[in-house]
Amino acid sequence: MILEDIYYYGNWRPSEQVKSTDPESQKVNQKISDLMEMLKNKLPAVDFEQIEVMFDLLSESTSLHSAAAFTHGYRTGALTMIEVFSSEKE
């Protein structure tokens, strides 16, 4: 699919370029970082590695969801433009 090709294989990757300026996002990321550091210090290495694997999978899942949302948004925008231009002729 062309939109997925643009998202995955093009040089434009919105999920990597967009940085939240919401202070709440920064707080949440700091909490995650602090918790990960605490778990790294408390858990055996093998258990902590499993948490890192889980985070990698979660990141992959989030990326797939972002790609689907991007495609859906792009299609919605295109359909909106079609409707706008089609109604001009009526």
N, CA, C and O atoms as a printed pandas DataFrame, in Angstrom:
     atom_number atom_name residue_name chain_id  residue_number  x_coord  y_coord  z_coord
0              1         N          MET        A               1    0.846   -1.177    0.000
1              2        CA          MET        A               1    0.000    0.000    0.000
2              3         C          MET        A               1    0.891    1.239    0.000
3              4         O          MET        A               1    1.884    1.313    0.724
4              5         N          ILE        A               2    0.521    2.185   -0.808
5              6        CA          ILE        A               2    1.375    3.357   -1.009
6              7         C          ILE        A               2    1.557    4.175    0.272
7              8         O          ILE        A               2    2.659    4.646    0.551
8              9         N          LEU        A               3    0.494    4.347    1.046
9             10        CA          LEU        A               3    0.631    5.162    2.258
10            11         C          LEU        A               3    1.541    4.483    3.282
11            12         O          LEU        A               3    2.324    5.150    3.959
12            13         N          GLU        A               4    1.439    3.166    3.395
13            14        CA          GLU        A               4    2.333    2.463    4.316
14            15         C          GLU        A               4    3.770    2.511    3.812
15            16         O          GLU        A               4    4.705    2.601    4.608
16            17         N          ASP        A               5    3.951    2.452    2.491
17            18        CA          ASP        A               5    5.298    2.570    1.927
18            19         C          ASP        A               5    5.896    3.932    2.252
19            20         O          ASP        A               5    7.075    4.027    2.592
20            21         N          ILE        A               6    5.090    4.987    2.148
21            22        CA          ILE        A               6    5.577    6.331    2.498
22            23         C          ILE        A               6    5.965    6.367    3.965
23            24         O          ILE        A               6    7.020    6.886    4.330
24            25         N          TYR        A               7    5.100    5.809    4.802
25            26        CA          TYR        A               7    5.351    5.852    6.237
26            27         C          TYR        A               7    6.576    5.024    6.626
27            28         O          TYR        A               7    7.452    5.510    7.341
28            29         N          TYR        A               8    6.640    3.769    6.156
29            30        CA          TYR        A               8    7.701    2.869    6.586
30            31         C          TYR        A               8    9.017    3.032    5.827
31            32         O          TYR        A               8   10.087    2.893    6.421
32            33         N          TYR        A               9    8.956    3.326    4.523
33            34        CA          TYR        A               9   10.163    3.280    3.715
34            35         C          TYR        A               9   10.621    4.633    3.213
35            36         O          TYR        A               9   11.724    4.759    2.682
36            37         N          GLY        A              10    9.789    5.638    3.374
37            38        CA          GLY        A              10   10.178    6.971    2.957
38            39         C          GLY        A              10   11.097    7.603    3.984
39            40         O          GLY        A              10   11.330    7.039    5.053
40            41         N          ASN        A              11   11.606    8.748    3.664
41            42        CA          ASN        A              11   12.477    9.455    4.603
42            43         C          ASN        A              11   11.686   10.225    5.645
43            44         O          ASN        A              11   12.254   10.774    6.589
44            45         N          TRP        A              12   10.389   10.261    5.469
45            46        CA          TRP        A              12    9.536   11.021    6.385
46            47         C          TRP        A              12    8.889   10.074    7.367
47            48         O          TRP        A              12    8.025    9.285    6.985
48            49         N          ARG        A              13    9.286   10.134    8.619
49            50        CA          ARG        A              13    8.741    9.273    9.668
50            51         C          ARG        A              13    8.198   10.162   10.787
51            52         O          ARG        A              13    8.931   10.557   11.694
52            53         N          PRO        A              14    6.911   10.467   10.708
53            54        CA          PRO        A              14    6.327   11.382   11.693
54            55         C          PRO        A              14    6.537   10.948   13.141
55            56         O          PRO        A              14    6.785   11.787   14.007
56            57         N          SER        A              15    6.439    9.653   13.410
57            58        CA          SER        A              15    6.575    9.208   14.797
58            59         C          SER        A              15    7.961    9.462   15.364
59            60         O          SER        A              15    8.127    9.533   16.582
60            61         N          GLU        A              16    8.959    9.600   14.498
61            62        CA          GLU        A              16   10.314    9.884   14.962
62            63         C          GLU        A              16   10.607   11.378   14.992
63            64         O          GLU        A              16   11.544   11.812   15.662
64            65         N          GLN        A              17    9.825   12.158   14.280
65            66        CA          GLN        A              17   10.083   13.589   14.170
66            67         C          GLN        A              17    9.280   14.428   15.152
67            68         O          GLN        A              17    9.699   15.521   15.533
68            69         N          VAL        A              18    8.131   13.915   15.560
69            70        CA          VAL        A              18    7.250   14.679   16.438
70            71         C          VAL        A              18    7.720   14.529   17.880
71            72         O          VAL        A              18    7.866   13.417   18.387
72            73         N          LYS        A              19    7.947   15.633   18.513
73            74        CA          LYS        A              19    8.317   15.646   19.930
74            75         C          LYS        A              19    7.248   16.411   20.691
75            76         O          LYS        A              19    6.923   17.548   20.347
76            77         N          SER        A              20    6.709   15.792   21.713
77            78        CA          SER        A              20    5.671   16.438   22.500
78            79         C          SER        A              20    6.250   17.602   23.299
79            80         O          SER        A              20    7.317   17.493   23.903
80            81         N          THR        A              21    5.533   18.700   23.289
81            82        CA          THR        A              21    5.920   19.846   24.109
82            83         C          THR        A              21    5.049   19.925   25.359
83            84         O          THR        A              21    5.180   20.845   26.166
84            85         N          ASP        A              22    4.168   18.955   25.502
85            86        CA          ASP        A              22    3.286   18.906   26.668
86            87         C          ASP        A              22    4.112   18.582   27.913
87            88         O          ASP        A              22    4.777   17.547   27.956
88            89         N          PRO        A              23    4.079   19.443   28.914
89            90        CA          PRO        A              23    4.858   19.180   30.138
90            91         C          PRO        A              23    4.466   17.858   30.797
91            92         O          PRO        A              23    5.296   17.221   31.446
92            93         N          GLU        A              24    3.221   17.445   30.637
93            94        CA          GLU        A              24    2.771   16.185   31.219
94            95         C          GLU        A              24    3.502   15.005   30.585
95            96         O          GLU        A              24    3.819   14.028   31.264
96            97         N          SER        A              25    3.766   15.098   29.287
97            98        CA          SER        A              25    4.509   14.050   28.588
98            99         C          SER        A              25    5.917   13.925   29.155
99           100         O          SER        A              25    6.413   12.817   29.357
100          101         N          GLN        A              26    6.546   15.036   29.407
101          102        CA          GLN        A              26    7.891   15.012   29.980
102          103         C          GLN        A              26    7.885   14.401   31.371
103          104         O          GLN        A              26    8.807   13.672   31.736
104          105         N          LYS        A              27    6.843   14.697   32.153
105          106        CA          LYS        A              27    6.726   14.121   33.499
106          107         C          LYS        A              27    6.560   12.608   33.428
107          108         O          LYS        A              27    7.194   11.869   34.181
108          109         N          VAL        A              28    5.710   12.157   32.527
109          110        CA          VAL        A              28    5.475   10.726   32.377
110          111         C          VAL        A              28    6.761   10.020   31.946
111          112         O          VAL        A              28    7.111    8.976   32.496
112          113         N          ASN        A              29    7.458   10.585   30.973
113          114        CA          ASN        A              29    8.718    9.984   30.521
114          115         C          ASN        A              29    9.754    9.933   31.637
115          116         O          ASN        A              29   10.510    8.966   31.735
116          117         N          GLN        A              30    9.799   10.949   32.466
117          118        CA          GLN        A              30   10.736   10.950   33.596
118          119         C          GLN        A              30   10.361    9.861   34.597
119          120         O          GLN        A              30   11.237    9.180   35.130
120          121         N          LYS        A              31    9.067    9.693   34.854
121          122        CA          LYS        A              31    8.611    8.638   35.766
122          123         C          LYS        A              31    8.987    7.262   35.229
123          124         O          LYS        A              31    9.422    6.394   35.985
124          125         N          ILE        A              32    8.819    7.062   33.919
125          126        CA          ILE        A              32    9.193    5.787   33.303
126          127         C          ILE        A              32   10.691    5.552   33.476
127          128         O          ILE        A              32   11.118    4.458   33.848
128          129         N          SER        A              33   11.477    6.579   33.206
129          130        CA          SER        A              33   12.931    6.464   33.325
130          131         C          SER        A              33   13.338    6.142   34.760
131          132         O          SER        A              33   14.185    5.279   34.992
132          133         N          ASP        A              34   12.739    6.829   35.711
133          134        CA          ASP        A              34   13.049    6.590   37.121
134          135         C          ASP        A              34   12.678    5.163   37.540
135          136         O          ASP        A              34   13.441    4.486   38.229
136          137         N          LEU        A              35   11.498    4.723   37.112
137          138        CA          LEU        A              35   11.050    3.376   37.458
138          139         C          LEU        A              35   11.944    2.320   36.823
139          140         O          LEU        A              35   12.281    1.326   37.467
140          141         N          MET        A              36   12.330    2.522   35.576
141          142        CA          MET        A              36   13.223    1.568   34.914
142          143         C          MET        A              36   14.561    1.481   35.644
143          144         O          MET        A              36   15.105    0.390   35.815
144          145         N          GLU        A              37   15.083    2.606   36.066
145          146        CA          GLU        A              37   16.356    2.611   36.798
146          147         C          GLU        A              37   16.210    1.872   38.123
147          148         O          GLU        A              37   17.095    1.107   38.506
148          149         N          MET        A              38   15.098    2.095   38.828
149          150        CA          MET        A              38   14.855    1.415   40.095
150          151         C          MET        A              38   14.762   -0.098   39.882
151          152         O          MET        A              38   15.343   -0.873   40.642
152          153         N          LEU        A              39   14.017   -0.520   38.827
153          154        CA          LEU        A              39   13.883   -1.951   38.549
154          155         C          LEU        A              39   15.214   -2.567   38.138
155          156         O          LEU        A              39   15.509   -3.708   38.495
156          157         N          LYS        A              40   16.006   -1.829   37.402
157          158        CA          LYS        A              40   17.321   -2.324   36.984
158          159         C          LYS        A              40   18.200   -2.609   38.205
159          160         O          LYS        A              40   18.963   -3.575   38.222
160          161         N          ASN        A              41   18.082   -1.763   39.216
161          162        CA          ASN        A              41   18.884   -1.929   40.431
162          163         C          ASN        A              41   18.344   -3.022   41.351
163          164         O          ASN        A              41   19.108   -3.616   42.111
164          165         N          LYS        A              42   17.041   -3.296   41.294
165          166        CA          LYS        A              42   16.426   -4.253   42.220
166          167         C          LYS        A              42   16.311   -5.664   41.662
167          168         O          LYS        A              42   16.407   -6.634   42.414
168          169         N          LEU        A              43   16.110   -5.789   40.378
169          170        CA          LEU        A              43   15.826   -7.100   39.791
170          171         C          LEU        A              43   17.100   -7.793   39.315
171          172         O          LEU        A              43   18.093   -7.145   38.983
172          173         N          PRO        A              44   17.049   -9.111   39.291
173          174        CA          PRO        A              44   18.153   -9.839   38.653
174          175         C          PRO        A              44   18.217   -9.446   37.172
175          176         O          PRO        A              44   17.199   -9.106   36.568
176          177         N          ALA        A              45   19.398   -9.496   36.605
177          178        CA          ALA        A              45   19.607   -9.054   35.222
178          179         C          ALA        A              45   18.670   -9.762   34.246
179          180         O          ALA        A              45   18.139   -9.131   33.332
180          181         N          VAL        A              46   18.463  -11.063   34.431
181          182        CA          VAL        A              46   17.616  -11.817   33.512
182          183         C          VAL        A              46   16.174  -11.318   33.550
183          184         O          VAL        A              46   15.513  -11.275   32.512
184          185         N          ASP        A              47   15.680  -10.944   34.717
185          186        CA          ASP        A              47   14.322  -10.415   34.833
186          187         C          ASP        A              47   14.219   -9.025   34.208
187          188         O          ASP        A              47   13.242   -8.713   33.527
188          189         N          PHE        A              48   15.218   -8.209   34.440
189          190        CA          PHE        A              48   15.197   -6.867   33.865
190          191         C          PHE        A              48   15.267   -6.928   32.340
191          192         O          PHE        A              48   14.646   -6.117   31.653
192          193         N          GLU        A              49   16.022   -7.889   31.815
193          194        CA          GLU        A              49   16.095   -8.057   30.359
194          195         C          GLU        A              49   14.716   -8.351   29.779
195          196         O          GLU        A              49   14.390   -7.896   28.682
196          197         N          GLN        A              50   13.906   -9.114   30.515
197          198        CA          GLN        A              50   12.546   -9.406   30.055
198          199         C          GLN        A              50   11.687   -8.140   30.011
199          200         O          GLN        A              50   10.851   -7.979   29.122
200          201         N          ILE        A              51   11.896   -7.266   30.954
201          202        CA          ILE        A              51   11.181   -5.982   30.946
202          203         C          ILE        A              51   11.606   -5.160   29.731
203          204         O          ILE        A              51   10.775   -4.528   29.079
204          205         N          GLU        A              52   12.897   -5.174   29.434
205          206        CA          GLU        A              52   13.374   -4.445   28.251
206          207         C          GLU        A              52   12.784   -5.029   26.965
207          208         O          GLU        A              52   12.439   -4.285   26.047
208          209         N          VAL        A              53   12.669   -6.354   26.897
209          210        CA          VAL        A              53   12.047   -7.003   25.734
210          211         C          VAL        A              53   10.591   -6.546   25.617
211          212         O          VAL        A              53   10.115   -6.235   24.526
212          213         N          MET        A              54    9.897   -6.509   26.748
213          214        CA          MET        A              54    8.507   -6.063   26.747
214          215         C          MET        A              54    8.400   -4.623   26.245
215          216         O          MET        A              54    7.502   -4.309   25.465
216          217         N          PHE        A              55    9.291   -3.758   26.675
217          218        CA          PHE        A              55    9.274   -2.362   26.221
218          219         C          PHE        A              55    9.561   -2.269   24.723
219          220         O          PHE        A              55    8.971   -1.442   24.028
220          221         N          ASP        A              56   10.459   -3.108   24.227
221          222        CA          ASP        A              56   10.734   -3.131   22.786
222          223         C          ASP        A              56    9.490   -3.547   22.007
223          224         O          ASP        A              56    9.176   -2.962   20.970
224          225         N          LEU        A              57    8.781   -4.561   22.511
225          226        CA          LEU        A              57    7.548   -5.004   21.858
226          227         C          LEU        A              57    6.470   -3.924   21.926
227          228         O          LEU        A              57    5.732   -3.707   20.964
228          229         N          LEU        A              58    6.389   -3.262   23.052
229          230        CA          LEU        A              58    5.424   -2.172   23.189
230          231         C          LEU        A              58    5.742   -1.044   22.213
231          232         O          LEU        A              58    4.839   -0.453   21.621
232          233         N          SER        A              59    7.015   -0.753   22.051
233          234        CA          SER        A              59    7.436    0.273   21.099
234          235         C          SER        A              59    7.058   -0.122   19.679
235          236         O          SER        A              59    6.590    0.708   18.900
236          237         N          GLU        A              60    7.261   -1.387   19.347
237          238        CA          GLU        A              60    6.894   -1.877   18.019
238          239         C          GLU        A              60    5.382   -1.789   17.807
239          240         O          GLU        A              60    4.923   -1.385   16.739
240          241         N          SER        A              61    4.618   -2.166   18.823
241          242        CA          SER        A              61    3.161   -2.084   18.757
242          243         C          SER        A              61    2.702   -0.642   18.566
243          244         O          SER        A              61    1.808   -0.368   17.765
244          245         N          THR        A              62    3.312    0.266   19.300
245          246        CA          THR        A              62    2.973    1.686   19.186
246          247         C          THR        A              62    3.295    2.213   17.794
247          248         O          THR        A              62    2.540    3.008   17.237
248          249         N          SER        A              63    4.405    1.774   17.239
249          250        CA          SER        A              63    4.780    2.185   15.893
250          251         C          SER        A              63    3.771    1.693   14.863
251          252         O          SER        A              63    3.403    2.434   13.951
252          253         N          LEU        A              64    3.323    0.452   15.003
253          254        CA          LEU        A              64    2.317   -0.096   14.092
254          255         C          LEU        A              64    1.005    0.674   14.217
255          256         O          LEU        A              64    0.348    0.955   13.215
256          257         N          HIS        A              65    0.630    1.008   15.438
257          258        CA          HIS        A              65   -0.586    1.790   15.656
258          259         C          HIS        A              65   -0.447    3.192   15.051
259          260         O          HIS        A              65   -1.386    3.706   14.444
260          261         N          SER        A              66    0.713    3.796   15.217
261          262        CA          SER        A              66    0.955    5.124   14.649
262          263         C          SER        A              66    0.853    5.097   13.132
263          264         O          SER        A              66    0.306    6.016   12.523
264          265         N          ALA        A              67    1.383    4.035   12.522
265          266        CA          ALA        A              67    1.301    3.900   11.062
266          267         C          ALA        A              67   -0.151    3.772   10.622
267          268         O          ALA        A              67   -0.552    4.379    9.629
268          269         N          ALA        A              68   -0.943    2.990   11.350
269          270        CA          ALA        A              68   -2.360    2.830   11.016
270          271         C          ALA        A              68   -3.105    4.151   11.189
271          272         O          ALA        A              68   -3.948    4.498   10.362
272          273         N          ALA        A              69   -2.804    4.884   12.249
273          274        CA          ALA        A              69   -3.448    6.180   12.476
274          275         C          ALA        A              69   -3.049    7.177   11.392
275          276         O          ALA        A              69   -3.882    7.957   10.931
276          277         N          PHE        A              70   -1.793    7.158   10.984
277          278        CA          PHE        A              70   -1.309    8.023    9.915
278          279         C          PHE        A              70   -2.061    7.733    8.627
279          280         O          PHE        A              70   -2.539    8.653    7.964
280          281         N          THR        A              71   -2.168    6.449    8.269
281          282        CA          THR        A              71   -2.857    6.049    7.049
282          283         C          THR        A              71   -4.326    6.453    7.103
283          284         O          THR        A              71   -4.868    6.981    6.132
284          285         N          HIS        A              72   -4.962    6.205    8.234
285          286        CA          HIS        A              72   -6.365    6.565    8.400
286          287         C          HIS        A              72   -6.557    8.084    8.277
287          288         O          HIS        A              72   -7.483    8.541    7.605
288          289         N          GLY        A              73   -5.712    8.838    8.904
289          290        CA          GLY        A              73   -5.798   10.305    8.833
290          291         C          GLY        A              73   -5.583   10.817    7.420
291          292         O          GLY        A              73   -6.276   11.732    6.974
292          293         N          TYR        A              74   -4.642   10.239    6.727
293          294        CA          TYR        A              74   -4.355   10.653    5.355
294          295         C          TYR        A              74   -5.561   10.357    4.464
295          296         O          TYR        A              74   -5.965   11.194    3.657
296          297         N          ARG        A              75   -6.131    9.163    4.613
297          298        CA          ARG        A              75   -7.321    8.803    3.832
298          299         C          ARG        A              75   -8.493    9.714    4.154
299          300         O          ARG        A              75   -9.204   10.156    3.252
300          301         N          THR        A              76   -8.697    9.993    5.417
301          302        CA          THR        A              76   -9.792   10.872    5.816
302          303         C          THR        A              76   -9.615   12.255    5.201
303          304         O          THR        A              76  -10.577   12.854    4.721
304          305         N          GLY        A              77   -8.389   12.759    5.216
305          306        CA          GLY        A              77   -8.116   14.059    4.602
306          307         C          GLY        A              77   -8.384   14.043    3.110
307          308         O          GLY        A              77   -8.962   14.984    2.567
308          309         N          ALA        A              78   -7.963   12.975    2.447
309          310        CA          ALA        A              78   -8.187   12.866    0.999
310          311         C          ALA        A              78   -9.673   12.766    0.690
311          312         O          ALA        A              78  -10.150   13.409   -0.245
312          313         N          LEU        A              79  -10.411   11.975    1.453
313          314        CA          LEU        A              79  -11.857   11.855    1.241
314          315         C          LEU        A              79  -12.560   13.188    1.499
315          316         O          LEU        A              79  -13.528   13.528    0.819
316          317         N          THR        A              80  -12.074   13.929    2.473
317          318        CA          THR        A              80  -12.630   15.252    2.748
318          319         C          THR        A              80  -12.418   16.174    1.557
319          320         O          THR        A              80  -13.322   16.912    1.167
320          321         N          MET        A              81  -11.232   16.131    0.985
321          322        CA          MET        A              81  -10.950   16.969   -0.187
322          323         C          MET        A              81  -11.833   16.571   -1.365
323          324         O          MET        A              81  -12.325   17.437   -2.088
324          325         N          ILE        A              82  -12.037   15.278   -1.564
325          326        CA          ILE        A              82  -12.906   14.820   -2.643
326          327         C          ILE        A              82  -14.317   15.357   -2.432
327          328         O          ILE        A              82  -14.953   15.846   -3.366
328          329         N          GLU        A              83  -14.798   15.262   -1.200
329          330        CA          GLU        A              83  -16.144   15.759   -0.902
330          331         C          GLU        A              83  -16.239   17.259   -1.125
331          332         O          GLU        A              83  -17.222   17.738   -1.691
332          333         N          VAL        A              84  -15.235   18.005   -0.690
333          334        CA          VAL        A              84  -15.238   19.462   -0.854
334          335         C          VAL        A              84  -15.286   19.823   -2.328
335          336         O          VAL        A              84  -16.092   20.660   -2.733
336          337         N          PHE        A              85  -14.439   19.207   -3.129
337          338        CA          PHE        A              85  -14.391   19.553   -4.535
338          339         C          PHE        A              85  -15.594   19.012   -5.311
339          340         O          PHE        A              85  -16.016   19.608   -6.302
340          341         N          SER        A              86  -16.141   17.886   -4.857
341          342        CA          SER        A              86  -17.329   17.337   -5.516
342          343         C          SER        A              86  -18.552   18.207   -5.271
343          344         O          SER        A              86  -19.386   18.367   -6.161
344          345         N          SER        A              87  -18.666   18.765   -4.081
345          346        CA          SER        A              87  -19.839   19.585   -3.753
346          347         C          SER        A              87  -19.787   20.953   -4.441
347          348         O          SER        A              87  -20.816   21.617   -4.567
348          349         N          GLU        A              88  -18.598   21.380   -4.888
349          350        CA          GLU        A              88  -18.482   22.660   -5.609
350          351         C          GLU        A              88  -19.187   22.579   -6.954
351          352         O          GLU        A              88  -19.680   23.591   -7.452
352          353         N          LYS        A              89  -19.243   21.389   -7.552
353          354        CA          LYS        A              89  -19.835   21.205   -8.865
354          355         C          LYS        A              89  -21.368   21.137   -8.797
355          356         O          LYS        A              89  -22.046   21.336   -9.805
356          357         N          GLU        A              90  -21.901   20.860   -7.622
357          358        CA          GLU        A              90  -23.349   20.694   -7.485
358          359         C          GLU        A              90  -24.071   22.017   -7.469
359          360         O          GLU        A              90  -25.296   22.050   -7.359
